[in-house]
Amino acid sequence: MADILENIRSLTKKSKRKMVMCIADGLGGAPHPGFGGKTELEAARTPNMDALARASSLGLMNPVQYGVTPGSGPGHIALFGYDPENLTIGRGVLEALGVGFHLEKGDVAARANFATRDSSGVISDRRAGRISTEDCRRLVDRLAQAVPEVEGTKIILEPGIEHRFVMVLRGEGLGDRLRDTDPQKEGMSPHTPVALDDASQKTARVVTTFLDEVSSVIADEPKANAVLLRGFAASPRLETFPERYAVSALAIALYPMYKGIARLFGFDVPDISGTLRDEVECMKQKWNEYDFFFLHYKDTDKAGEDGNFTSKVEYIETFDQVIPDILSVKPDVLVITGDHSTPSLLKSHSWHPSPVLLHSPYSGFDRKERFTERECATGYLGTFPARALMSLLLANALRLDKYGA
């Protein structure tokens, strides 16, 4: 399978049929004992997706491998049909691209969070109470003026959304093999920057000095008094999505990270803000210009990471409400899934496979009553690796030639 999927470009062919991939980030869940043993998707009222399920094929999708919990990067790499085990893209690169920052050769980027640290140095809130984007801009400007350079290395800071921002290091002799300083959970102190190879020793020194100076600059902030860094990376080179699949492709997302990964893979990415309905409206306006549409919805994942079952249910219902608008443009192939599961029970990404719904004139096998994890578990598509999803879309759009004689 791996060789065929890697060389699928040899099978692709032109077609007028259009494809839409809708990603409700972190869509999948796990049975929650506090809510009758249901997942969020089972608890939600989803009449539109349920109606689609009765005329579609369902299945479950493993973003990486059985039992492996994926980050957002590997999850999207697989969704786009690339091998997440052999293509590693650091979170910092995705964040930098997401805010529209052009990385130069030799740059090292990192995802940064403002966080709250108590008097003993322990992180009490990794997201600084999700400070406003305006506060983030103010703080980033403050840090940029206070620490513009370390050891001849430029420190470039770009604000993101809420507590997130991007740090880019630009200078000579920088490696990108660094341990994250983000402990990934509250109740711990930030990790010390540690170089994981000789080429990254200077990077570790620069980051250590930067963080030491940052601590004093924002020590008086009530919430955002610490900075956590993760995903140190330089930008890779890869075959773009339009090249691989012979399509024109548009990615519609509100959050920088997802705009970033789409740009890296060669999607056109409009400058859009607002709500999910604004995203769908953008797709409708651009409908005649592209073959493939990637539509990303973040709120389901945020609620899962916050451990808020009820909120995630509400966001799933919000997502369901835009399905008629998406169907109004009459896509030839529609997929609804997630890049990974984020059960509110775990308050984090998880290894649980993502539910998948695939709708086309050639896919009405299941006739299930609902679009849920349990229904998908017995669906026609079975359980399959996420990187095979693109070949299923292309096949249903009649965009793949026969393999072999």
N, C-alpha and C positions, 0 to 999 in steps of 0.2 A: 504493500500500500504506500509506503513512504516514497518510493521512487516514482510511482505514478503521480502522486499528489505534488511532489516537488517539480515534476516536469509536465504538469497539466497544461501549461501554455501550448504544448504541441497538439492538444486536443481541442482547444477553444476555437470557436468560430463566431462570426458576427451574427447578430440577430436584432430585431427591433423590439424584442420582448424585454420588459423592464422588471427589475428586482428591487425589493425593499427589505432591508434587515433592520428590525426594530429591537433594540437592546434596552430592556428594563434592568438596569444595573443591579446585580445581587438579587435577581428575581426569586431564585429558589430558596427554600427554607428547610426547616426540620420540624417534626411534630413537637408542639409546645405543650407540656403538661398543664400549664396554667390556662390554656385556651382549648380545653377539650381534646388535646392530642392532635390538633390541626396545625397545618402550616399556614403562613399568612395568605398564600394563594388559595388555599382551601377555604379559609375564613372570609375571603373577599367576595363581594358581589360583582361578578364579571360577566354580565349577559352577552356582551359583544364577542369576547374571546371564546366563551362557551359555544356560541352559535357557530363560530369559525371551527371549533374543535369537531363539530358534527360533520364538517365537510373538508377535513384536512387529515394530514398524517402527524402523529405525535411520537415523541421519543424522549430519551434522556441523553445528555451530552456531558462527557468528561472533558473539562478544559485542558487538563494535562494528562494525568494518569490516575488510576483508581487510588483513592486515599490521599492524593496530593492536593493541598490547598493552594490555589493560584493567587498571585497578585494580579492587579488590574492589567499590567503590561502583558504577562503571559496569556491572560484570558483573552485579550484583544488580538494578540499575535495569532492565536489559534482560530479565533473567529474569522480572521482574514485569510485563513487557509495556509498559514506558515507553521513551521514546527517550533513550538515554544521551548522544546528541550534543546534545540540546537541554535536558536536565535535568541540571544539575550539582549534586551534593551533596558538600560537603567532608567529608573524612575526620573532621575534628574533631567535626562535628555527629553523625556516626554513632557515634563513640566515646562522646560524651556521653550520647546517648540509650541506648546499649548498657549503660552502668553505671547507668541509671535516673535520670540527672540531667535535671531540667526546665529547658530553656533559656528565658530570657525575651527579649522583644524587645530587640534591640541587643547581646545577648551575642555574643561571638566565641569559638569553641571551637577547640582544636587537639589532634591526636593527639600524645602524647608518649612517647618511649622513653628509658629509662635506657640508657646506653652506656658503653663503656670507652674512655678517651682516654689515650694514652701521654704521656711527659714532653715530647714536642715538640708536643703539641696535636693529633696525628693520631688519628682514630678507628680503634681496632684491633678492636673488636667492637660492631656497631650494636645488639646485643641484650643486652649486658652479661652474656654467658654464660647468658642466659635465667634470671636470678635468680628465686628463689622468689616466689610471690605474697605471702607473709608479709614478705619483705624489701622488696618493693615498697610495701606498706602502711606499713612503718616509715619508709622514705625519704620517701614522700609526706607523711607527718605531719611529718617533720623540716623539709621545705621549706615546707610550709604555715605553720608557726610562724615560720620565719625570714623569709619574704617574703610577708606577707599583702596588701600593697597597694603600688602604684607609681603616682605622679602622680594620686592620687585614684581609681585603677582597682583594684577588688578582684581578687585573684588566687585563684581557686577551683581546688583540685586534688582529683581523685578517682582512687583507685587502680583499676587494672584487673587483668589476669591476667599473671603473670610480670613482664616488664620494661616493660609498657605502663601508661600512665596518661593522664588527661585534664586539660588545662588550659583553664579558662574565664575569660575576661576580662569583667568587668561594670563599666560606667561610661559616661560621656558621650563622644561624639565618636570612637567606635571604628569603623574600617573593617575589612573582612576580606580585603583584597587584599594578601597578604604572601607573599614568597618563603619556601619551606620552609628551615629551617636544617639539616635532615637531608640529607646528601649522597647518601644511598641506597646507598652502598658503603663498604667499609672502605678504609683507606689514604689518606683525605682528611680535611681539617679541616672542622669544621662551617661551614656558610654563615652569613654575617652576616644578620640580619633586615633585609630591604629592603622598603619600601612600594612597591607597584605602582601606586598612585594617590594623589592628594592626601588623600583621606578616610582613608587608612590610615597617615598619618605618625605620629600619636600611638600607634597600635598598635605600630608598629615600635620606637618609643622605649621603650614599656613592656616589650616582649618583650626588647629588648636589655639593659635594666637588670635584668630578672628573671634572664636567663641569666648575666649577670656575677656577680650575687649568689649564684646557685645554684652556680657553679663553686667558690666559696670554701667554701660550706656542706658540699659533699660531696667535697671534694678528698681527704679521708682514706679514702674508700671504696675497697676493693681492686678491685672490678669496676665498680660503678655510680657512676662519678665524673664523668659528663657527662649532659646532657639534650639530646635532639634533638627538634625540633618539625616537624610537617608537617600539611597539610590545614586551614589556617586557614579558618574558614567561619562564617557565620550561617545560621540555620535557614530553609529555603524553605517555601512553602506549596504544596500539591499535592492533586490528587484522590486519595482513598485507594483502596487495593486493593478493599476491600469495596464501595465506591461504584461503582467502575468495572465490576466483574464480577458484582455482585449475589450475593455469597457471604459467608458467615461464614468467617473465616480465622484459623488458628492457626499461629504460627511457633515451632519448637522448635530452639533453638540453645544452645550452651554458652558461646560467646565473645561479649563485649560488642558488638563491631562489628556482628555479624549480628543480635543482638537489637535493636540500635539502628536499623538500616535497616528492619527489620520494623516496629518501633513507628512510625517515620516514615511508613510506608505504611499504617498503620491496622490491622495485625495485632494480635491478642491474643498476648501473649508470657508464658508461664509462667515463674516463678522456678525454674529447674532447674539442677542441677549433676550431675557424675558422669561417665558414659561414654555411648558411643553406644547401648548397650543400655538405659540409663536414658531416653534420648531416645525410643527406640522404644516403651518401656513407657508413657511419658507420652502418646504419640500414641494408643496402644490405650485408655488410660483416658479420653481425651477424644473418642474416636471418634464418639460419638453427638451431640456438641455442635457440630460444625463441618462445613462443606462442603469446605473446602480446607485441606490440611496442607503446610506447608513444613518439611522436615527437613534440617538442616545438619550436615555432618560436616567438621571442620577438619583432622584429622591428616594427610590426604593432601597438603594444601598445605604444611604445616609441613615434612614430609619432603622435598618437592620443593625448597623454598627452602633447606633445609640441604644440598642436593646429595646426598642419601642415597637412591640408587636402591633398594637392598635394603629399607630401612625403608618407602619409599613402597609397594613391592610388598606388604609385610606389612600395611600399613594398608588397602590396597585389598582384600586378602583378609579382613581384619576386617570391612570394610563388606559384603562379599559374604555373610558368615555371618549377618547380620541380615535378609537378604532374605526368608527364610521367615516370620519374625515379622511383617514388614511385609505380606506377602501374606496372613497369617492373618486380617486384618480385611477382606479382599476388597475392596480399592479398585476402583472402576469404571475409573479411569484412573491409571496409574502412570508417572511419568517419572523416569529416572535420568540425571543429567548432572553437569557442573561449571559453576561461574560463569566459569571461564577455565581455561587449561592452565598447569601449573607443572612443566615438565620438570626433573628433577634434573640433566640435562646442562647446563642454563643457570643453575640455582640461583635462579630468579626466575619471575615470571609471563612468559607469552610470547604471541605472536600466533597460535599454532596453534589451530585450532578445537576446540571441545569435542565429544567423542563423546556422542551422545544415543540413549537407548532409550525408546520410547513404547509402552506396553502397554495395550490396551483390547480389548473384543470386536470392534472395527472396525479393528484395526491389524496383524493378523498377516500382513504381506506378504512379509517378507524371508526368514525361515527360515534365517538365518545360523547358523553353528556356534558363533560366539563374539561376545561384546561387546567389540570392540577398535576402535581408531581406523581400522585398515585395512578392517575389515568395514563400519564405519559409512560409510566413504568411498564405498561402492557401494550404500548402503542406499536404501530407498524414499523417505525424507524428503529426500534430497539434502543440499546445503549451504545453510543458510538463516540469516537474521539471528535472533539470540537473542530479540529482542523479539516475534517471531512465535510463540514457544513457547507463550505463554498462549492464543493463539487456537486452536492445535492441541489443547491440553488441553480447552478449552471445547467445541470441536467434537466431540471424542471422548466428552465427557460429555453430549452432546446438549443443550448449554446455549447454543447460538447459533442465532438465527433465520436464515432465508434473507435474503440481501442483494439488494435490488432486486425488481422485479416478476417 
